[in-house]
Amino acid sequence: MSDDPLRIIIAGGGTGGHVLPALAVMEELRARDLALQPLWIGSTTGVERESAQRAGIPYQAIATGKLRRYLSIQTPVDAARIPLGAVQAWQHVRRHRPHVVLSTGGFVSVPTVLAASRLAPVLTHEQTAILGLATRLNARLAEVLAVSYDETAAVAASRHQRVVVTGNPVRASLRLGDASRGRAQFGFTEGLPLLYVTGGARGATPLNERIAALLPNLLHQCQILHQTGPASANADAAHLARLRHNLPEPLRSRYHVVEFVRDELPDVYAATDLVLSRAGAGTVAELAYLGKPAVLIPLPGAGGDEQTRNGRILAEAGAAILLPQDEATPERLREMLGSLVGDRKRLEDMGQRAQRIGRPDAAARLADELLRLARWDNRHLTPRQHSPG
């Protein structure tokens, strides 16, 4: 076994919130200098394919169907894809012969968990403050159900015999950012606060529209880096780029539009004074991990109102302001954002409160659970690689 690499399968995707925890765990395992043989099984078109490839993780696509809790003419078609995907996943699982399977949720994870459950131990992880439908299904077949919050554990305990609270993993490399480098990349200056606007991997048109309505007034008080989401998800980047072009100098240099922030994200976070975003599980975890103050506008209609419940964890700690979308008028946002960017002491206090509720060892805890499930020989590990709990 000492010469055998740890064979691990990752099942999860659909959104960045399901992808980033898996990347964080892989980053942690690689940092331990383990011999690894990973395989990511996901959908044909999901964000997980590109993320896996960028991380150097072999990828296999299977047929997947969305798990809907509402009536749709697409439901019968998607329902038929799930067993097909399970057959395809079973072929990949059997060929890979994993020691352990990590599921980070999303409907794309269900066929793989179903296929792998009799061949390898499964750990399924829930990032949000509630148990999603895919997690509830996967938990029936998993040896371990890992959750991100103590509040979630009480509910999860009624569904599973072994529930562990690990936190939501965030890539440790996010802390390696350089603020000067982040500002220089977009031509920002050091003396003016930087507002980072993001709607997640696919953007958020309601947030984009509100920022457009605040221009150019808000630029008199701060600089803005605006992640709009890719053109495949919305047409906002082109529209906002035209608005930027029509801004007078020097305001134009204070506003930059990007479809997506990739490898430069650590530097962007390091330079950022305030974040305006949705309240997805990954974003909330990153804000807490890095100690960044935020104004959060949860996605309305998310399953179980999960984004509101995610954001409330930061808001109740005094680390963020939670604002329902229907109350986030341009006028209210202009007043709120203008007040915050001008109050450095308050921003520092909010950031400190965010950091207090973060779980910086979440990736390490999940890695430890995976190694335990895999019954990985302790000879592979050095004393520093054992987490305290």
Buried (B, 14 or more C-beta within 10 A) or exposed (E): EEEEEBBBBBBBBBBBBBBBBBBBBBBBBBBBEBEBBBBBBBBEEBBBBEBBEEBEBEBBBBBBBBBEEEEEEEBEEBEEBBEBBBEBBBEBBEEBEBBBBBBBBBBBBBBBBBBBBEBBBBBBBBBBBBBBBBBBBBBEBBBBBBBBBEBBBEBBEEEBEEBBBBBBBBBBBBBEBEBEBBBBBBEBEEEBBBBBBBBBBBBBBBBBEBBBBBBBEBBEBBBBBBBBBBEEBBEBBEBBBEBBEEBEEEBBBBBBBBBBBEEBBBBBBBBBBBBBBBBBBBBBBBBBBBBBBBBBBBBEEBBBBBBBBBBBBBBEBBBBBBBEBEEBEBEEBBEBBBEBBEBEEBBEBBBEBBBEBBBBBBBBBBBBBBBBBBEBEEEBBEEEBEEEE
